[in-house]
């Protein structure tokens, strides 16, 4: 079993207190050692911290928690011809990775024989405003637009297992 860094720190504080402290009730000694090392938090302080955290969380996430509805993609996967390059929490970062790779990819730039005039992201699904749609990077050379094979795929991460959702995948 692995111990967290916080628990390990608490363990070391307790061991030091037991080794160097006064000879009395070990539980009291351990509690005082944790308090003096500022490793304890009162329920009131924890509640205040939780309240502050909830104030800082975007409103749509709180609404989604309340309604138990998905907010949108959690992760964006940058891909080259279906091969994962990296995962990002921001769509623009995934796009930037793909664009950088495409600009330096001889398979994209050499066959074009002329410099790329422009780059454009094209939504591959029916709804260009849908955050769940995959996008592909297109290059324009001499008025001709062509796909590059670089895509950004939105992925929604589940926070819990849903057996009913899994059953629908088999159909």
N, C-alpha and C positions, 0 to 999 in steps of 0.2 A: 504494500500500500504506500502511495506517495503522499508526502505531507506538503501542504502549501507553504509558500514563503512566509506568510503571516503567522501560520501555526508554528512554523519552525522558529520564528523570532520569539513568539510567546513561550515556547518550550525553553529556549535559551535563557529568557528572563526568569522563568520559574526556577530552572536549575541553578542559576547564579544566586537567586534569593535563598534557596534551600542550602546552598553551599556556604554562603557568607552571612546569612541572616541570623536573627535571634532564634533561640530554641523555643518555639511555641507552636501552636496549631498550624500545620503545613498548608491547609486550605486558605486560611487567613493570610498567611505569608505570601502565597501564590497570588491571591487576589490583589494585595497591596503592591506586589511587584509589577503586576500587569497594569495597574492604575498609574503607578509612578512612571512607567515606560510609555504611557498614553496609548495603551493597546485596548483600553476598555471604552465603551460608548454607552451612555445612558439611553433608555428607550425614548426619552424626550428628544435627545440630540438626534437619534436615528430618525425619528418622525419628522423633525425639522429638515434634515438632509433629504429625506424622501420627498417632502413637500417642495423643496427647492429644485430637486431633479425634475419633478413633474412639471414645474413651471417652465423649465428650460427645454423640455421635450416639445417638438413641433406639434401644433394643435391637431394636425391630421393623424398623427400617430396615436394620440390619445383618443381621438374619435374612433379610429380603427380598433383600438383595444376595447372600447365601450361597445362597439357594434359587432366586434369579432369579425371584421371584414379585412381583406388584404389591403395594404396601402399602395403597393406597387412593387416593382422589382427591387430586390435588396442588393443584388450584385449584377454587374455587367461583365460578361466574358468576352474578351478580345480574342478573335480567332483568325487563323490563316488557313483557308481551304479546309475548315472543320477541325483544325488542330488548335487546341487551346494555347494562347500566348500568355495570358494572365487574367486574373479576376480583379475587378475594381468596384468600389462602392459608389463611384461617380461615372455616369455615362460619358462625360466629356474626357475623362482620363483614359477610358477604354478606346474612345475614338482617336485620341492623340497617339496612343500606342500603335494602333493600326495604321494611321497616316504616316507616322515615322517609319514603320517597317515598309510600307508600300513605296515611299519615296526612295528607299534604299534597296529595294528588291529588284535585281536585274531582270527577273522574269516578268515584272510589271513594266519596268521602264525601257529595257533594251528592245523588245519587239515593237515598241511604238515608233521607233526611229526618229521621232521628234520630241521635243520637251513637252511634258504634260502642261496643258494650258490651265486646267482647273481640276479640282477634286470636289466630289459631292457625295453626300450620304443619301442613299435611297432606301425608303422603308419597303421591306419585302412583303408585308401583309396588306390587307385591304384598307386599314385605317391609319393614315399617317400621324394622327394625334394619339394613338394608343401606345402607352408606355411599355406594353408587353411585346411589341413588334420588333423583330430582328431588322437591323439595318446593314446594308452593304456599301462599301466604299467604291465609287465609280470614278474613273479617270477620263478626262476629255482631251483628246489629241486631234488637232486639225479638224475640229468640228465633229469628230466621232466619239461617242461616249461608250465605254466598256467597263464591265465589272472587274474588280481587281482580285477578288477572292478573299478580301479582308472584311470581316463582319463583326458586329457588336450584338451579342445575344443577351437580352435581359433574363435574369433568373430570380424567381421569388423563393426565398428560403422559408421553410415552414418552422414555426416555433414549437410545434408538437405534432405527433403522429396522428393521422386521420385515416382509420381503416376504410371508411367509406370512399374517400378520395382514391385510395389505392385500388379498390375494387373496380372503379370506373376505368382505370388504366388498362385492365385486361380485356375490356370489351372491344 
